[in-house]
Amino acid sequence: MLRTTASRVLDDNDREEVLALLDADPVANVFVASRVRSVGLHPARLGGQMWGFGSRGALTSLCYAGANLVPVNAGTEAVHAFADRARRQGRRCSSIVGPADAVTELWRLLEPHWGPARAIRWAQPVMTISSRPLVTPDPLVRRVRSEEFEIVLPACVAMFTEEVGVSPDTGDGGALYRTRVAELIRIGRSYARIDGRQVVFKAEIGAVTPQACQIQGVWVHPDRRGEGHATAGMAAVVAAALDCFAPVVSLYVNDFNAPARAVYTKVGFEQVGTFTSVLF
């Protein structure tokens, strides 16, 4: 392991400096920035630690170490410092996710200690849109109501299982996942088209800052695929996100998911970067 300047655990005294660094790339950093803006940097509220590289007043890089390990603006020295801390701490995360170069190097250093990974998604295009969608939104896509939780939950579980490869019900029986789904509904960031009691299309806005927001959990019922619901549904969610949450709407998608990438391009998304995800 290359020895470098050590990282340190940040606290609420570092909040403004951390946000300034996160806001330098609001799309790539939307998930971490949303967490910090919502709860600050105390580990008990943050759901993990925020590691910093660089002295106070001169932070250059960050790494969120919670349910996910997420490097931010991390060059070679910072990646080595974060890998050293992560190796000594032991794996506590379910994934490493973030800009491809940083995650690839971080995993190269950690794999001998943490490996093997369950799956690696090497190339995940990061896409954004900041103008009205190029296709007509589905007028039947709307915010999910609290009383529709039990209708929407199975669709959320199906999406997660398809995307990640394991059910969110494993481990704690799905309690944390259910809580997150309910919270997104409660705060008005869960959208769906529900015909009768069938979820035809659904998506959530998982992270929000004043500069950007991120769509996640896009799913169409298997019996209704090929009917254009993904395109019109995404257009509806993009329009709502631009109206209600942020001036830039983002997402990231697996490079091998050609149908999804085609939908996002048709709606008006353009690629602005590439993520890599290492899944455990």
FENSUL-V274083 format. One record per backbone hydrogen bond with DSSP energy under -1.0 kcal/mol. CO is the residue of the C=O (numbers start at 0). NH is the residue of the N-H. If there is no record, write none. Layout:
CO&NH + CO&NH
//
This chain:
7&51 + 10&13 + 11&14 + 13&17 + 14&18 + 15&19 + 16&20 + 17&21 + 18&22 + 21&24 + 24&28 + 26&29 + 28&32 + 29&33 + 30&34 + 31&35 + 32&36 + 33&37 + 34&38 + 35&39 + 41&44 + 41&45 + 42&46 + 42&47 + 48&64 + 49&9 + 50&62 + 51&7 + 52&59 + 52&60 + 54&57 + 60&52 + 61&71 + 62&50 + 63&69 + 64&48 + 66&93 + 67&65 + 68&96 + 69&63 + 71&61 + 74&78 + 75&79 + 76&80 + 77&81 + 78&82 + 79&83 + 80&84 + 81&85 + 82&86 + 83&87 + 84&88 + 85&89 + 93&279 + 94&68 + 95&277 + 97&275 + 98&102 + 99&103 + 100&104 + 101&105 + 102&106 + 103&107 + 104&108 + 105&109 + 106&110 + 109&112 + 109&113 + 110&114 + 118&278 + 120&276 + 122&254 + 123&274 + 124&252 + 125&271 + 125&272 + 126&250 + 127&269 + 128&248 + 137&140 + 141&191 + 144&147 + 145&148 + 147&151 + 148&152 + 151&155 + 152&156 + 153&157 + 154&158 + 155&159 + 156&160 + 157&161 + 158&162 + 159&163 + 160&164 + 166&169 + 169&171 + 173&177 + 174&178 + 175&179 + 176&180 + 177&181 + 178&182 + 179&183 + 180&184 + 181&185 + 182&186 + 183&188 + 184&187 + 188&204 + 189&143 + 190&202 + 191&141 + 192&199 + 192&200 + 194&197 + 197&194 + 199&220 + 200&192 + 201&218 + 202&190 + 203&215 + 206&213 + 211&208 + 212&249 + 213&205 + 215&203 + 218&201 + 220&223 + 223&226 + 227&231 + 228&232 + 229&233 + 230&234 + 231&137 + 231&235 + 232&236 + 233&237 + 234&238 + 235&239 + 236&240 + 237&241 + 238&242 + 239&243 + 240&244 + 240&245 + 247&212 + 248&128 + 249&214 + 250&126 + 253&256 + 255&257 + 256&260 + 257&261 + 258&262 + 259&263 + 260&264 + 261&265 + 262&266 + 263&267 + 263&268 + 266&133 + 269&127 + 272&125 + 273&99 + 274&123 + 275&97 + 276&120 + 277&95 + 278&117 + 278&118
//
